[in-house]
C-alpha cells in the first residue's frame, strides 16, 4: 500500500511450496484477479500459473495450473484488456527452446489455457531477456526479445489475440548490435508509441539505450534514431513503467560495478522523439 512517499506491506503468502523461477505477474481487470506465471522447480520447471485474490492487505491463491509441460524459462506475462485474456510469453525448452506464447482465461480462482503458439523458431530458437506489454490503442500484444539465432539482435513482434488463440506479425528490429540485453517494453498511450529500452554492449561497455516503435497493422517499425539513456548498462535488469501524460519511468542496473546498483530515470516522449532526465540511484552497493 503506497501512502505519500512510503510503502507498507501485508504478510507474505506462499503461492508455490517449491523453488520458483522466472516469476512474472499481471492484473486481470475483467476478473479483478492477479495472475502469477512461473517455472515450478518442484515439478521439473514446468510453466505454471496461479490466480490470486487480493482482500485488504492479504492475498489468497487458487490451485496452480500447468500451461507448459516442459522446462520453461524467460517467462513474461501481461493482460490484453481488449480480449480480456492473460498472455504469457516464454521459452519452451522442451521444444528446441522456441519462443512461445499462450493465452489464459481466468474463471473464479482458476485459469485455463488455449493452444501454445511459436513466435520464434530456428536452429535453436532460443530467446533471452524478453518483455511483453499490451498496446491499448491498437489492441495488440507486443513482445520484445533478443534473438540469439540472429546475432543477438533486439526484436519486437506484434501479436493479436482472438479467443484463446494468438497470431503474430513480422518482427521488427530495434537493435542490430550484438548482445542486446535487459529489455523492457511499454506502450505510450498519448503518443501511440512502443517504448523499448535495453542494454547495448559495444566495445566491452554496456550502455542503456531507448527507441520508439510505431505499430501499423501487425507490423512495427523503428526509426534510425537511438537515444542514450545512460552510459551505465542495464545488462540484466531493465524495466519500463508507463506513468501517463507522455511520461515513463525507466529502471536499470549499473553493470559497470559488481554491486549492480539500481538507477531510475524519467523518460518523456513528444511525438516521435524521446528525452531523459538525469538518472537517480535508488539502491547502493556495499
N, C-alpha and C positions, 0 to 999 in steps of 0.2 A: 504494500500500500504506500503510495507516494503522497507525502504531505510537505508542501513547500519544497525545500531542497534536501529533504531527508526521505529515507525509505525504510519501512519496517516489514517484518515477515511473520507469518504464522508458523506453525510447527511443520517440519518436513514430513512427507508421507511417501513411503516406498511404493513405486509403481511396478518394479520388477526386482524380484529377490535373486538376482544374479548380476554379474558384471554386465554393464550395458554400454555399448559403444556407438559412436556416430549419432548421438541424440539430436533430434530436431523436433520442434513443436510448432503448432499453428492453432489459430482460433477459428472454429466453425461457427459463423454468426447465425446461420439458419437454426442449428440445434442448440446454440449457446453452450457449446462444449469445447474443451481443449483436447487436441489430439497430439499425442507424442509418438513419434516414429523412431525406431532404434534397432540396433543389431543386438539380439539376445545371445550373449556368450554362453549362457546356460543351456541353450538349445542350438548349438552349432553355428552361432552367429546368424541365425535366420532373421530376415527382415520382419519386424514385428511392430504393431501399433496398438495403442491403448487409449481409451476415451476417459477424460477426466471431467468431473463436475465441480465447479467452484461454488462454495457457500460461505460467505463471510471471508474469514482468513483461512479456511480449510479447503482441502481438495480431496475428493474420493475418486476411485477408479473402477471401471468395469473390468472384464476379463481380457487379457491380451489376445490379439488376433494376428496370426502369421500372414503376411502378404507376399513373402518370397521364401520358399522352402529351400534356400541355399544361402551361403555366406553373402551378406550384403554390406557394402561399405559406402562411404561418401553419401550418406542419406541426408536429404533435404526436403522439407515439407512446406506447402503453402495452401491457402484456401482460395478457390475460384468462386467469387461471390456471384457471378452470373449463372454458372451451372449449379451452384450450391454444393460443391464437392470438394473434398480434400485431395490434393495431388502430391504424390511422393515420388521424388527422383532418387535413383540410387545406382550403384554399380553392382550388377549381378555376377558375382564371381563364379557361380555355377553355370553361367552361360558365357564363357570366354571373357568375363569381365566387361560385358557390353553395358553401355549407358542405357538405363531402362526407366520407365515411368509407369505409374499405376494410379488409378482413380479410386477413391474410397468414399463410401456413403455412410454417414453417421445416423444411427437409429437408436434412440434411447442412450444406453451406456455402452453400445457396441458399434462396431464398424465392419462393413463388408466391402469387398473389392471386386472390380472388374478384371479384365484380362490385361496382363502387363504388356507394354509395347516398347520396342527398342528404338531409341533415337540416335544411338551411335554404335556402329559395329566396325568391323575391320579385322586386321590381323590379330590384335588382342582386344581392341575396342575399349581399352581402359581410359577412364577419365579420372582426373584428380582435381581436388579443390573446386567444388561446384556450389552454386547457389541458385535459388529459384524465387520468383515473385509473380504476382498477379497484376496485369495491366487492365485496370478498370475502365479505361477509355475504349480500348479495342476488344475488351473481353477475351484476352489471351493470357496464357501462362507462359512465362519466359524463363528459360534455363540458360545459365551462364556456366561455362566449364572450360577446363584445359584439355585439349585433345592430344594425348600422348602420341597417338599414331601419326599425327601431322605436325611433327617438330614442336610439340608442346605449345601450339598456338592457342590463344584465347578465343573462344567462340560463343555465340549466343544462338539459340534455336527457339522459334515461336511455336507454341502448341495450342491446339483447340480441343476443348473438352466437349463431348456430346454424350449425354447419358453417363454411362460408366466406361466409355471409350475415350481414347486420346490419340490425336494425329499430329503430325509435325510438318513444318515447312522446311525450307533450305537454310542451313546455318549461315550466319553472318560472322565475319572475322573482326574482332575488335583489337586484337594484339597479335602481331606476326613474330615478335621476338621470342626466342626460346625461353622456357622456364617461367611462363605466366603462372602466377600462384596467388593464393589467398583471395579468391574472387568474392566480391559482394555485388548484389544487383538490387535495384529498386525502381519503382515507377513514379515519375514526377507527374502528378495529375494536371497541375496548372499549365505546364509546358508540353505535356504529352510526349515525354521523352523517357527512354530507358537509361538509367544511370548505371554504368559498370565501373567499378573500382577494383584494382588488382595490384599485386606486387609484380614488378617487372625487373628481371635480372639482366644486367648488361655490364660487361667488363668487370665481373666479380662483385658488383654493387647492386643491391635490390632497392628500387625506389617504389613509392606508392603513386600510382597514376590513375587518371579517370578519363572516360569517354562517354559521349552521348549517342544513343541509338534511336532511330526512327522506325516504327513499325508500319508496314504497308501490306495489308492482307495477312499472309502467313510468312512474310519475309521481314528482315530487319537489316538496316544499313547503318554504317558508321562513317562519319566524316573523317578526314585525314588528320584533324587536329586532336592532339593528345595533351591533356593538362597535367602538369606535375603538381601533385598534392604536397609531397614532402620527400626529401632525399633519404629519409628513414624508410626502410622497406617493410611492407606488410606481407611478408613471405608466407606466413602460416595463418594469420588471423586478420581478415578484413570484413567489415560489416557496414551496410548502408541502411539507415533508417530514415524514411521519408517523414518530414515533420509538418508539411503543408506550406502554402504560400511560396512555393519555389525553393524551399529550404530542406536540406537533408543533413543528417549527422553521419560523418564517416569515422569509424574507429579502426585502428590498425596497430600492429605491434612494431616496435623498433628492433628490427632483426640485426642491427649492426652490433648489438651487445648481447652477451649471453643471458642477461636479465630479461630481455624481451619486454621492455617497458611499454605500457599501453598509452596511446595518444588518441585524441578526438579532434576533428576539425569540422567546421560548418561549411557545407557546400551550397552555393547559390546558383541556380540555373536561371538564365534570362534568354528566352528564345532558344537559340542553338548554341549558346556559349555557357561556360561554367566558370566559376571562380571560387576560391577557398580562403577562409580566414586562417589565421595563424594556429597551427596545431597546439593543443594543450595536453600536457601529460596528466593522466588520471591514476596510473599505477607506477610505483617506484621499485627499482631494483634494490638488492641488498647493499 
